[in-house]
């Protein structure tokens, strides 16, 4: 039985986007699974080691903008923050 290991994770708030960096040494790119659930990113990878981590994101994000790259054992996921529409100021006529 292979035990799941928590990868080392960095979550970086970059203003208009959130970057998640995970160390997953010894894993092949096609063995990495990323899922989004609400304000949470779920990272799962299995090779000789099994990695599993649920990452709470610091802001509401637009998962349709998510991009992931994997190089030299480091997974980087970049997701744009969801834009909160500013309330428009409107004149209200008194009748």
Secondary structure, DSSP 8 states (H G I E B T S, - for coil): ---EE--EEEEEE-SSEEEEEEE-TT--GGGEEEEEETTEEEEEEESSSEEEEEEE-SS-B-GGG-EEEEETTEEEEEEEB--------------
